[in-house]
Amino acid sequence: MAQDNSNISLSINPTGINMSNFTNANVSSAETNMTNITKIPGVVNATSGQVIPLQKIVTLKDNASDSELQGLISSVKAKGAEVLFTYNIPKGFSFRAPNDQVLNEIVSNIQQNPSVISIVSDVTVGIMPQ
């Protein structure tokens, strides 16, 4: 009997890490990280591709300096948001705002920065069990 994989979701890997080289040693930490996502309000029992409330991923131009990245991160933190991850390739970061008003203020401010390529909603991802 053929296995139905039609509902497997694909996503962009913002870390630039070749996931095909993922070893069993890394799986336990990945499972821990995936388990931790259920602790985010509004994400319990989420399926792949659902927007995570109040979270955004910011991507900068390749030639953006580290000081520009740190300046944006500082401005986001100053508004009361939590920086979740910082990415080196592509250069950027993800954050969670405490509420919609703060989220809108942050997005409005950082989209004015010429080094910012995109600001997108963070979404859930998942792997179908075998």
Secondary structure, DSSP 8 states (H G I E B T S, - for coil): -----TT------TT---GGG--HHHHHHHHHHHHHGGGSTT-TT--TT-EEEEEEEEEE-TT--HHHHHHHHHHHHHTT-EEEEEETTTTEEEEE-SSHHHHHHHHHHHTT-TTEEEEEEEE-------
